[in-house]
Amino acid sequence: MALTLGLAACSSGGTEATPAEDGSSAAAPSTVKLGFMGDLTGANAGIVIPPRNGAKLVIDEYNKTNPAVKIELVEYDSQADPSKAVALAQQAIKTDKIVGMIGPAFSGESAQVAPVLEEAKLPSISASATNAALATNGWKYWHRVLPSDSIQGPGIGDFIATGVGAKKVFVIDDKSEYGKPLSDAVKAALEAKGVKPETDSLDPAESDFSSVVNKVAAAKPEAIFFGGYYAAGGNLLKQLRDKGVTAKFLSGDGSLDKGLIDGAGAENAEGALVGCPCYIATPDVTDAKVKAFADAYKAAYSADPAIYAAEGYDAATVFVDAIKAGNTTPDKINEFIATVDLAGVSKQVKFEANGEVAAKDIYIYQVKDGAIGLLGKATEAKLG
């Protein structure tokens, strides 16, 4: 809820001194490049700009210390188009020679870009791609700093059955590499709780969801889950409410943005629930480290941290710490990532052998008075 490559050895990603005539190795680079890849200007940019900002905040803070090796953040606007993302990855590898990638942001582009980065032996850490299958490819250079949909789906499904107490549920997906598997995971969790949901799919490129809405209205569910992104989610919620459907509306991390409220209208969105494997620092946070991050973020961007801002910050911190420790080539950075055990602002950051983060918490957020607020962990959250 960023990416690409620099070849090891000959493409170290930095500005290096010329090797001496006696064959001695080049001096350490004075600057290395990190990439950030995601939808920065497209329909769902609202859930990509915050992690970009979080990453940029870390790197700016680091560069202000006047380190021996500075970091340049290179942004790649994929607009969530996997084919465009692959082309940008090739640019990052061949032209920009980055040493690591934060991202890609979305699951669909990650599935296409990660093999390219893997071949180039370029480490990546996504702050928001949640498709569970991404961790099953045996990749050694791929990582993500948040739990997958195999954790998010059951967390939300259990919350619908237990926290919401719904016995009749309708599950809708957007057919994407993110939305469909997430919806399937929610459905499986509901079935394990004895709830047999009805299901349907929609095309987010369309604007008229009447076919799905009519089926939902006829089913008279107590709760609806939508697996997809906020642009379609807001539109769907508006059409459901216009049809007179009053069931609880829930979605996953792809809908955790004010765009859900804008698309549905504040009155229609009131009470909507969103699950996320992310921790958003709210204005009332008391943890000193998280508060310092939230204050710095607001000072830099004149806004409170939003979805995946903390995860973007943590992903970038891993790369910064690697470079601080003297690792300036992709291989050395990747070796460092394997050893990380970092107290981040979103969670304790430690990676398993398949690139998954060890921490597994899922959080529930709710729209109240036109704003999205944190209810708590999915296992503990209570409806007001």
Salt bridges, closest charged atoms under 4 A:
ASP60 OD2 - LYS56 NZ 2.92
GLU75 OE1 - ARG52 NH1 3.06
ASP184 OD2 - LYS180 NZ 2.89
GLU191 OE2 - LYS187 NZ 2.73
ASP200 OD2 - LYS215 NZ 3.12
ASP242 OD2 - LYS238 NZ 2.82
ASP262 OD2 - LYS258 NZ 3.61
ASP295 OD2 - LYS291 NZ 3.42
ASP304 OD1 - LYS298 NZ 3.53
GLU311 OE2 - LYS347 NZ 3.41
GLU335 OE1 - LYS332 NZ 3.78
GLU352 OE2 - LYS360 NZ 3.61
GLU356 OE1 - ARG144 NE 2.69
ASP361 OD2 - LYS377 NZ 3.41
